[in-house]
Amino acid sequence: MNVLPDCEMINIQDINTAYARLAKSDVKYRFVIDMASLKME
């Protein structure tokens, strides 16, 4: 049996919003930061 968590991918720029949602208990999924969003353009 393969049990995996449900994830919500976010950009690093959205980390403050994700933290605020966590503080309000407005989270259904585990947050995963998209490391490609760290690249400077």
C-alpha positions as CSV (number, residue, x, y, z in Angstrom):
1,M,0.0,0.0,0.0
2,N,1.4,3.4,-1.0
3,V,0.2,6.2,1.3
4,L,1.2,9.7,0.3
5,P,0.2,13.2,1.7
6,D,-1.8,15.6,-0.3
7,C,0.4,18.6,-1.2
8,E,-0.1,22.2,-2.4
9,M,2.8,23.6,-4.3
10,I,3.6,27.3,-3.7
11,N,6.2,29.7,-5.0
12,I,8.7,31.0,-2.5
13,Q,7.2,34.5,-3.0
14,D,4.0,33.2,-1.5
15,I,5.6,31.9,1.8
16,N,4.1,34.7,3.9
17,T,0.6,34.0,2.7
18,A,1.1,30.3,3.3
19,Y,2.3,31.1,6.9
20,A,-0.7,33.3,7.5
21,R,-3.0,30.5,6.3
22,L,-1.3,28.1,8.6
23,A,-1.8,30.4,11.5
24,K,-5.5,30.7,10.7
25,S,-5.8,26.8,10.3
26,D,-6.9,27.4,6.7
27,V,-4.7,24.5,5.4
28,K,-6.0,21.3,3.9
29,Y,-2.7,20.1,2.3
30,R,0.9,20.1,3.1
31,F,2.8,23.0,1.6
32,V,5.6,22.3,-0.8
33,I,7.8,25.1,-2.0
34,D,8.6,25.0,-5.7
35,M,12.4,25.4,-5.8
36,A,12.3,26.7,-9.4
37,S,10.7,29.8,-8.0
38,L,14.0,30.7,-6.3
39,K,15.6,31.5,-9.6
40,M,16.2,35.2,-10.3
41,E,15.1,36.4,-13.7
